[in-house]
Amino acid sequence: MTNAVNPGAGTAGLVTSFIADVNKSNNVGNGKNAQAGSGSSGGGGISAGAGGGGGGSWYEAMSRAWGSTLDNQAAKITDLSGAIGGGNDTPSAMISLTAESLRMQFISNNASTSQNSVADALKTLAQKN
């Protein structure tokens, strides 16, 4: 059974990464038809979704999407830092680095908040069953 979600044309970023990961693992819905994965999440995170799926849960897909977004932002910051370290220490380059660093902070805070909120919701659901 295919539960593919179409992100639409021209969509980029976190939502597209999330949808692509969910489509790859075929874990859309409440987990009753989801395939159990054999992987485990690192760092003590939750590796199962609300439906009891394995390491390929939608929660893990969301985590990978956040991770990918943060990796891309870190690459931008690294590139700007390298340019400044290489002699391009103009005010505009410094402002760009500052702006991208603040964006990284914003993304990181939102990733943490959403992960914690979803984890709390999953915990609440698990306690009710």
C-alpha positions as CSV (number, residue, x, y, z in Angstrom):
1,M,0.0,0.0,0.0
2,T,1.5,3.4,-1.0
3,N,0.7,6.4,1.1
4,A,2.9,8.9,-0.8
5,V,2.4,12.5,-0.1
6,N,3.1,15.0,-2.8
7,P,4.8,18.2,-1.6
8,G,4.0,20.1,-4.8
9,A,6.3,21.9,-7.2
10,G,8.7,24.5,-6.0
11,T,8.5,23.5,-2.3
12,A,11.9,23.3,-0.5
13,G,13.3,22.9,2.9
14,L,12.1,21.3,6.1
15,V,8.6,20.2,4.9
16,T,10.0,18.6,1.7
17,S,12.7,16.8,3.7
18,F,10.0,15.5,6.1
19,I,7.7,14.4,3.3
20,A,10.5,12.7,1.4
21,D,11.6,10.8,4.5
22,V,8.0,9.7,5.3
23,N,7.5,8.5,1.7
24,K,10.7,6.5,1.8
25,S,9.8,4.7,5.0
26,N,6.1,4.3,4.0
27,N,5.0,5.4,7.5
28,V,2.1,7.6,7.0
29,G,-0.9,7.5,9.3
30,N,-1.1,6.0,12.8
31,G,1.5,3.3,12.4
32,K,-1.0,0.4,12.0
33,N,0.2,-0.2,8.5
34,A,3.7,1.1,9.0
35,Q,6.7,-1.0,8.5
36,A,8.9,-1.5,11.5
37,G,12.4,-0.4,10.9
38,S,15.5,-2.0,12.3
39,G,17.4,1.2,13.1
40,S,17.5,3.1,16.3
41,S,17.7,6.7,17.0
42,G,20.8,8.2,18.4
43,G,21.1,10.3,21.5
44,G,18.4,8.6,23.5
45,G,15.6,9.9,21.3
46,I,12.3,8.2,20.8
47,S,12.6,5.8,17.9
48,A,9.0,4.7,17.7
49,G,5.9,6.6,16.5
50,A,2.5,6.7,18.2
51,G,1.5,3.5,16.3
52,G,4.5,1.5,17.6
53,G,6.5,1.5,14.4
54,G,10.2,0.9,14.6
55,G,13.1,3.2,13.7
56,G,11.4,4.4,10.5
57,S,8.6,6.3,12.3
58,W,7.3,9.7,11.2
59,Y,8.9,11.1,14.4
60,E,12.3,9.9,13.1
61,A,11.5,11.4,9.7
62,M,10.8,14.7,11.4
63,S,14.0,14.5,13.3
64,R,16.0,13.8,10.1
65,A,14.3,16.8,8.4
66,W,15.3,19.1,11.2
67,G,18.8,17.7,11.2
68,S,19.1,18.2,7.4
69,T,17.9,21.8,7.8
70,L,20.3,22.5,10.6
71,D,23.2,20.9,8.5
72,N,22.4,23.1,5.6
73,Q,22.4,26.2,7.8
74,A,25.6,25.2,9.4
75,A,27.2,24.8,6.0
76,K,26.2,28.4,5.1
77,I,27.7,29.7,8.3
78,T,30.9,27.7,7.7
79,D,31.2,29.1,4.2
80,L,30.7,32.7,5.4
81,S,33.2,32.2,8.3
82,G,35.8,30.8,5.8
83,A,35.3,33.8,3.5
84,I,35.8,36.2,6.4
85,G,38.8,34.2,7.6
86,G,40.2,34.3,4.1
87,G,40.3,38.1,4.0
88,N,36.8,39.1,3.0
89,D,36.2,40.9,6.3
90,T,33.9,43.6,4.9
91,P,31.0,44.9,6.9
92,S,28.5,43.3,4.6
93,A,30.2,39.8,5.0
94,M,30.2,40.2,8.7
95,I,26.5,41.2,8.7
96,S,25.7,38.2,6.5
97,L,27.5,35.9,9.0
98,T,25.7,37.5,11.9
99,A,22.3,37.1,10.2
100,E,22.9,33.5,9.2
101,S,24.1,32.7,12.8
102,L,20.9,34.2,14.2
103,R,18.9,32.2,11.7
104,M,20.7,29.1,12.9
105,Q,19.7,29.9,16.5
106,F,16.1,30.4,15.4
107,I,16.0,27.1,13.5
108,S,17.7,25.3,16.4
109,N,15.3,26.6,19.0
110,N,12.3,25.7,16.8
111,A,13.7,22.2,16.2
112,S,14.1,21.6,19.9
113,T,10.7,23.0,20.7
114,S,8.9,20.9,18.1
115,Q,10.8,17.7,19.0
116,N,10.0,18.2,22.7
117,S,6.3,19.0,22.0
118,V,5.8,16.0,19.8
119,A,7.7,13.8,22.3
120,D,5.4,15.0,25.1
121,A,2.3,14.4,23.0
122,L,3.5,10.9,22.2
123,K,4.2,10.2,25.9
124,T,0.7,11.4,26.8
125,L,-0.8,9.2,24.1
126,A,1.2,6.2,25.4
127,Q,0.0,6.8,28.9
128,K,-3.6,6.8,27.9
129,N,-3.4,3.4,26.2
